[in-house]
Amino acid sequence: MIKSNRFSKVLLIGAVLIGVLCSICLCIQRYYVEKKSMTIEQAMDYDAVVNIARNDGYDLDTALEKCREAGITSFTIYDTTLNKLTQRGEMSLITRLGLNLYYPQFHITDLTFDYYLVGKPKNQEDLYFDEVTADLKTRLGENNVRLLPNSQYRIAGLRGVMPALGDVNLGIMTADAKKITSHGFHVILRPTNYSNPSKEKVESFFNRADTIENASGVMFVGKEVLGYTPVNAQRKDMLTFTAEQMKQRHLPFYMVESANQLQYMQQDGMYDLAGLLDYQTVRVYAMAKEELEKITPEEAAMRYYISDLERNVRVNLYPMYKKPMHGMNLTETNLAYISIASKKLQDRGYTLGRATVMDTYYPNKILLALIAAAAACGFVFTLNILYPLSNRTNYILMILAVIIGAGGALISKGALFLQMMAIGCASAAPTAAILLLLDYWKKKTITHKLSYKRVIRDGAIGLTCAVAIAMIGGLFIAAMLGNIRFFMEFDFYRGVKLTFILPIILVAIGYLRRFPLGGKTMTSGQDFINFAKEFLNIPIKMGTLIVLALLGFIAFVFVGRSGHTAGVPVPGVEVALRRFLENVLYARPREKEFLIGHPAFFLMVAAMYRKWPQLLHFFLVLAAAIGVGSMVETFAHIRTPFLMSFIRGIDGWIMGLVIGILVICVLAVLQYITAWLGKQVKSRG
């Protein structure tokens, strides 16, 4: 029997409160860092826009003005190819046989080349020929490209084999970039890496970029970033060179979000380059064209809008519909959904322009150490709720907690230690919230059924207290993981599914130690073993199997829908509900909170006050833990701005209160009607 450990628990609570104050300080700092990043860059593929506009009968000036009105601020331009330039009519590519048979007027005597590139006559301006031939020499080698003398035309001989020669990535054409910038748009450069990169080749790209005004960032194309080499001995030096060139020109690294919305589309060297750039990076959302074709323009606009709000996306790269909607041409169809997204972003307080790059923020080490130490003390406090310890043991554990927590925060490299502390907070805070309230209600002597009015009153007060206690864990997580690597998701919170399940397990253990289930409480390991044996010997009936199957399905959905993986699909009705809430609320609360956990909290109180079966009370307690656990875990999504996570928890609490009260009112009405009908039947009998 443990003697009173009240004093040691007070010390532990005091340590936690110090951590709360430090967490609030860091969360405020984090808020201001996130608040500075409020400019969204809206981009489209320049070539795609030009081609669609031409087919719809628009000239370039009209097409670009329509894009501006829709909210587009930038265009992406890629490395050009010979195929693209010949299709656009900028130059011609002729075979050796064709040159010999059909173009004797060129008077070309050197017929050792496979193909001949013919530009515009020398008495006309040619915006592409010089850059193209320079790029061909860089990509193919000096021996495979030669300018041929001709008094009338610009002609170059090429050695190569089609169709590969036509698809060789050349450089970005400054003529295209100047057309874009002359209309007031930014340019996003999209180069491909060289097959055998060297500093000279990488520098040639940046020298070309120097001639382009309003270049906002670099978004690499292909499986590698510019300068990446498979040669290990040269790789770091090459990537460092690329990073230095980007820093000198203030060109951030635009990184495309992966299809599962976790981290980024993989490119060799990308994470090394991001580190060398001191994380001067921008997150890009680029929906797949195939996905766009499956959804409505309104849904497409919402996806971009939500990405900007919730995932620190600051560049929207819009794909194009392939078929027009009813009553619109293809240009109008594509600009319509972009206009919807633009308006929603501006109504939310964002500005449209060059994407803001988030500050390279790391929290103060001293405050971080204090928070980690306080979090570790919180783990000891939660352990005492589960299994009371003596003052002496608590003092020893508290000292160890301070040493391990503060020391780990100060000494550890990387994110592993902080991630482990965050998992602890996400598990301990909701466990403590539920069990502390159960301890409070256990002390009350309930000799008769209490009114539903008392259920509503105490349920509302209790849920508010549970949310406040659990919020402490959320603040700790938001502060400890709040740094640029987590903001931009180079590091991310791991163990999402674990922190959904673990609080339920801990609450179940705490419940079995407090309340008799099957006539017994679990006060020791042997008690649990005996209970498990008796539980496993219970006869199973068909109704029991149905209930277990239902619970199993709920558990499958509950776990499968958590985390970053695809998991259980979201039904259309729920998608519609989400979109409605996203439109009317600042932050959409989680369904696990306002539809499951928080209403279950009221039912948990009703089960105690109305003396429902003990087994039902047990499962309602576990369901209530889902709500507060989900609220804490919300703060672990560090890519979501802190204020949004905080308000999401508040919105979930308020909606949970409303729905919980409505559920209790419905139960009260049903019971009244049932009792009245029973009296009517009895009086007539």
Secondary structure, DSSP 4 states (H G I P E B T S, - for coil): -PPP-HHHHHHHHHHHHHHHHHHHHHHHHHHHHHHT--EEEEEEEHHHHHHHHHHTT--HHHHHHHHHHHT--EEEEEPP-HHHHHHTTS-EEEEHHHHHHH-GGG------SSEEEEEEETTS--SSHHHHHHHHHHHH-GGGEEEE--SSEEEEEE---TTTGGG------HHHHHHHHHTT-EEEEE-B--SS--HHHHHHHHHHHTT-TTEEEE--BSSB-TT--S-HHHHHHHHHHHHHHHHHTT--EEEEBPTTSSSB---BTHHHHHHHTTT-EEEEEE--HHHHTTS-HHHHHHHHHHHHHHS-EEEEE----SSPPTTS-HHHHHHHHHHHHHHHHHHTT-EESSPPPPP-----HHHHHHHHHHHHHHHHHHHHHHS---HHHHHHHHHHHHHHHHHHHHH--SSHHHHHHHHHHHHHHHHHHHHHHHHHHHTS---SPPPHHHHHHHHHHHHHHHHHHHHHHHHHHHHHT-SHHHHTTSS----HHHHHHHHHHHHHHHHHHHS-BTTB---SHHHHHHHHHHHHTSPP-HHHHHHHHHHHHHHHHHHHTSSSS--SPPPHHHHHHHHHHHHHSSSPPPHIIIIIIHHHHHHHHHHHHTT--HHHHHHHHHHHHHHHHHHHHHTT-TTS-HHHHHHHHHHHHHHHHHHHHHHHHHHHHHHHHHHHHHHHHHHH-
